[in-house]
């Protein structure tokens, strides 16, 4: 049976499923409820000087039938008195001593950092997370992402904290920066125990077409918010990869955050090097109970693969993530359509003809079953991605696997295209319809057959 327990930079927990610092961790009531549901840790909603929040705090990006594909908030750190939070933290850590109850902190001066660190340590916090990511409100006051975007300031504050803290310190990074390795290196140089990322992305999720104000609307006005949810996962995975492939950062434990809502998401983060994960938006959408699916799915994956702990497969995907110049130019795949599964929706044909390489035709004028024109197919995958039927369109490898050639190799041997009309261009001779064919209801493909337009 898989063992899900973790030791993250000295912070022990029964599993790697933690709640991120956010509304779901605003109170001891919520955190105890989460622990009872199966969560292994929680990062308390950020503590600091109490603030005043606005009314109307959340906005969302909906995609067709999917609610909250992206989520935005303009809520600030905890607006509750510090002592209320500390009293509840004491109760939580006493009731759940083996869980990872972590205090997220954001204050201004060195004296304030020293003071609040001592208070959360006395309240039983197992670790501290430094909130250097909040991209709204707090950054206007020189905190949050204002620190995360300034590696010099970040390093200074982490050094202050490391001098004062007696429990592990996690530095939370902002994604609102060109090179995530810059603040990552600053945190490592300041001797942080661990890193967490990403925090939310500075954003505007939409404009009301009657009031012309951005969502969420506060008395006819709005502000940029922090974007999160499923839509940000690809960005978060990329930034995680950037840190775990950096020679001076890769050995620092990293807690992955961003768009996680099921066990597959968790596995992907672990494969790129995370050894704990944090969740916010999915809990706000579906509740604490989602952890049960995360746990059962992760256990089954590990049992099926023969892994005893998450450390057995942490980072295994990293060697397969390379620069584009190192990819094999000889590798070739072509689309293949299973006619028995095809429902005749024509989405693949439309996508290919309008958005890709005109490599799909119909078997006859009256047929709704498409067919691949292999000479035209470049293996872009678009048809398989738009197809609504699983495994109806698959990508089949056509090369024999014996040849390997990269752009980097061609560059080193001076074999890359180096003139505007170079015969070595990859698309040289590839079939493209004549411009005026766009106005025809039918067109000719490369083989001379006629295809419906």
Buried (B, 14 or more C-beta within 10 A) or exposed (E): EBBBBBEBBEBBBBBBBBBBBBBBBBBBEBBBBBBEBBBBBBBBBBBBBBBEEBEEBBBBBEEEEEEBBBBBBBBBBBEBEBEEBBEBBBBBBEBBEEBBBBBBBBBEEBEBBBEBBEBBBEBBBBBBBBBBBBBBBBBEEEBBBBBBBBBEBBBBBBBBBBEBBEBBBBBBBBBBBEEBBBBBBBBBBBBBBBBBBBBBBBBBBBEEEEEEBBBBBBEEEBEBBBBBBBBBBEBBBBBBBBBBBBEEBBEBBBBBBBBBBBBEBBBBBBBBBBBBBBBBBBBBBEEBEBBEEBBEBBBEBBEEEEBEBBEBBBBBBBEEBEEEEEEEEEBBBBBBBEEEEBEEBBBBBBBBBEEBBBBBBBEEEEEBBBBBBBEBBBBBEBBBEBBEEEEBBBBEEEEEEEEEBBBBBBEEEEEBEEEEEEEEEEEEEBBEBEEEEEEEEEBBBBEEEBBBB
